[in-house]
Amino acid sequence: MTLTQHATLAQDVSDSDVRFNALLHLSQCKKQLGELTSLTQQGKLPEAVQASEVMDRLLAECPEPLDSAEVMHNLKRTARAAKDRALEQLNEAYSRCIVISAEEFLIRTSVLVRQSDTILTLPSILSSIPPASLSSHMNTLRRDLTMLYIDFICKQPASISVASHSAAVAPSEYKLSIFPAPPTTHNLVSRIENLAAVLDFLRDHLFPHLPYSSSFALSLCKPITTALLNHLLVPSLPSSLDALPSFLQLTHRAVEFERDYICGVLGDTSPEKDVKAWADAVGTHYERRRRVDLLERARAIITREDNISDAFRVEVIVAEEASPKKHLMDATVAPKTVPPVEEEAWDFEEESSTQDFSEENGWDFEDDVEAKQETTGGSSALNDNPPPNEEDPADAWGWNDDDEPTPPDEKDGSTDSSAWDDPWGDEPSVPKPAVVAKPATRLEKVSNKGKSSATSSAVQSPVPTAAPPPTPAMPSLAKQGTRDLGTPQQYAEKESYLVSGRSQELVTLVEDVLREAAELAKSKILPSDSQRSPVGSILGLTSSFILDLYRALYPVTFSNALSTSPKRAMFFSNDCLWLSGEVKRISALGSVPSPTKEKLIQGQERLKVLEESWFEDVVDNQCLKVNEILDGTERFRDTADQDRYDESESAMNEVLQDIRHFAREVKPVLTKTKYFNAIGSIVDAALSRVLSDILALSDIPEVESHKLSELCRILNALESLFVEDSNHPSFVVAYVPSWLKFSYLSELLEASIADISYLFEEGALVDFEIEELVKLVKALFADTPLRANTINKLMQGHPIRS
């Protein structure tokens, strides 16, 4: 019983202690809550914040039994509401003390709490705001200062005024007002002065009230430095040498501002001074800025569409040893008063001394024509030689195809005028003779002279064949005329080519750049620094960058036009050629520094390579196109079939028209030499393809030999492209290496074995390989003793002529 009573008493004592402690803690909380509520209602917000902190501590230390009581839950809600009200009033008071907008920055040193008579000072407000809330306010203030004032002032002219209002009763106010200034009063140095005014305002009226003023001030260093560089100094880099002195004054003031304000007022102690480092390299920045401007100007010139009205012709003097063209013209053109040509002139064994280069009988091949006969086998034929006036040359030359106007007969001495409007505008350097010799019309006439014994030994065939149409030129004479050219002579001839106005603008720009670089170096405006490149060197090197930009940008910008228009492509090649010459001239000037000269020479060489490669690419592409067209002949197989012959004839005519069209396009653009080289390469590619395909045939029946000869004669019309003057013969042999070989092929296809043997002995077939002649003889003639003897003669090799 005693123990039970003792336990009951102990429990009562414990319950009393817990109840006492709970009531005591509850009483303290109630008292503190009343104090918090009273301070908040009186507007004593700093004290209310401190009371709320004490209240939070009491609530955290609440005894366990009391913590779960309903009264304690109500007490916590009431205390939280009172604290939030106090913080809300503090934030509202801060928002009235520091007011920032795009027009003004207002700072009040004190403010009256709403619905109370209490006046709070700015430092008490800032110190009472919780750290998290204060940090958010400072970040917002820094953002607004950077965007509305620092960046704005650096970007454009502005007017700043500072006003203050102090009174014994009313709170003090300090206001910084900013207004955009008219551009007419624009002064870059004034922007730095405006920045200094803003920092002075912050130093005097804001920083002293901040609880952590140093950290906020340091946070402004980076935004101010960035704005100063990116929004003021870099965009204000001058674009002319005349404006550079005033800009140097601006950079000097910027360095002073960094020293006095960023380091002095804001307290930046870092060793890296970004503004000073940038100002020390202002010369480099200026030259790089000019380089960007100049390259942008060059880009605009390069990407502009071509204007043919701006193009101009450039004359060049071609001085070289006499070409085969010159000697061929000298050898084949003679005045009427010249005595008869001696026998050694053309290596004719008979009747050469009696030849008269008269207008009526051009090469004296119209007389002494003997009927030729040919031993025939399974695929041989006899060819008679009827008079030329019984044939239609237009049919053999392929001029009646594709609705193209038929050129006049060659006896008129005229050529294809559509391809030969004279764009070069100068006269040929070779003097015009009084009388021009006419070319022969049949190759067989050469072989018929002085070989009656050879023809009489041939086996007569009762089947005569139709004579092929006459050829427009006498290849053997032309070939022999080029074998003895005599002592080389020097010819000087003026030629011209077309250059775009764009190239002239680029050269002018390059010269302007070099002139500006030289003036900058001589002006001594920028200080020289041994640690960087000499003054003007970066600007001088820009001249070579213009050339690099042209080489890289133009072919890409106009790739479609360059790939589809040979004229445009050759135009570009001419521009590169002319630019290369002009750059070479400029780089040779003594005033060009060595580094710049090296780059210019390198650019000149690259332009020269680009000119040559582009020219060759255009020619190669045209050769490929011709080869693709000739694929339609299917290598001239089965031409005895009319359908196959029509297809081959259509392909040959298309090649003829395609080369003529190419010639019409590029002739007004190129020099004579390059024009003839280009056309000669393309014609040679076409003839070489035809030669290769025909000589590869293993069997050529009689009908096919005539057909093939007719097809070959279609391309003979290309000789008109190599006629510079209607009073002179063509010089096709000088530019088309396979022309004589091709001309002989069309004749050999219809020649007799005796003709072939005679021409071989005379050395007229030296362009053919022995294997080619043997294969051609086997393909044309049946296996007879005469063919075997001829083949044996061929196998002995070409005769050596003294």
Secondary structure, 3 states (H helix, E strand, C coil): CHHHHHHHHHHHHHHHHHHHHHHHHHHHHHHHHHHHHHHHHHCCHHHHHHHHHHHHHHHHCCCHHHHCCHHHHHHHHHHHHHHHHHHHHHHHHHHHHEEECCCEEEEECEEECCCCCCEEEHHHHHHHCCHHHHHHHHHHHHHHHHHHHHHHHHHCCEEEEEEEECCCCCCCEEEEEEEECCHHHCCHHHHHHHHHHHHHHHHHHCHHHCCCHHHHHHHCHHHHHHHHHHHHHCCCCCCCCCCHHHHHHHHHHHHHHHHHHHHHHCCCCCCCCHHHHHHHCHHHHHHHHHHHHHHHHHHHHHHCCCCHHHCEEEEEEEEEECCHHHHHHHHHCCCCCCCCCCHHHCCCCCCHHHCCCCCCCCCCCCCCCCCCCCCCCCCCCEECCCCHHHCCHHHHHCCCHHHCCCCCCHHHCCCCHHHCCCCCCCCCCCCCCCCCCCCCCCCHHHHHCCCHHHHHCCCCCCCEECCCCCCCCCHHHHHHHCCCCCCCCEEEEEEEEEECHHHHHHHHHHHHHHHHHHHHHHHCCCCCCCCCCCCCHHHHHHHHHHHHHHHHHHHHHCHHHHHHCHHHHHHHHHHHHHHHHHHHHHHCCCCCCHHHHHHHHHHHHHHHHHHHHHHHHHHHHHHHHHHHHHHHHHHHCCCCCHHHHHHHHHHHHHHHHHHHHHHHHHCCCCCHHHHHHHHHHHHHHHHHHHHHHHHCCCCCCHHHHHHHHHHHHHHHHHHHHHCCCCCCCCCHHHHCCCHHHHHHHHHHCCCCHHHHHHHHHCCCCCCCCHHHHHHHHHHHCCCCHHHHHHHHHHHCCCCCCC
